[in-house]
Amino acid sequence: GKADTLIINAHKNEPPYLQLNFNQPILPQLMSDLYQRGIQSLIVEGGEKTLRSFIESNYFDEIQVEIGSYRCHQGTPAPTLPTGLQQKLQHIGDGMFMHYYR
């Protein structure tokens, strides 16, 4: 299927851009706009800071983690996941896919 793309920014507000006030917390603005558009599903791919912000704001229903066979020994660690989540594990080749949900 086809999915629309929104580009979050501080200046433009015509499609595909979504203008947000970066002097205010971003996630409540984003979630409110998505709700008004009737969007009920969101995939978040980001770095540690972006992922951590969604986790800490409790804006998630599930978290999917893929661990490959290659280990990096340097870099930014992944965010810490909340406790109490249910978990399904699936081995895929030399790696593992973990699905956490409430």
Residue pairs with C-beta under 8 A, 6 or more apart in sequence:
4 15
4 16
5 16
6 16
6 17
6 18
7 16
7 17
7 18
8 17
8 18
8 20
8 26
8 30
9 17
9 18
9 19
9 20
10 19
10 20
10 21
10 22
11 17
11 19
12 19
13 19
18 30
18 33
20 26
20 29
20 30
20 33
21 29
26 53
27 53
27 54
27 57
27 59
31 59
34 42
44 50
44 51
44 54
44 60
47 76
48 76
48 77
48 78
48 79
51 78
51 79
52 79
54 60
55 63
55 79
55 81
55 82
61 101
61 102
62 99
62 100
62 101
62 102
63 81
63 85
63 99
63 100
63 101
64 97
64 98
64 99
64 100
65 78
65 81
65 97
65 98
65 100
66 92
66 95
66 96
66 97
66 98
67 95
67 96
67 97
67 98
68 94
68 95
69 93
69 94
69 95
81 100
85 100
85 101
85 102
86 100
86 101
86 102
87 98
87 99
87 100
87 101
88 98
88 99
88 101
89 96
89 97
89 98
89 99
90 96
90 97
90 98
90 99
91 97
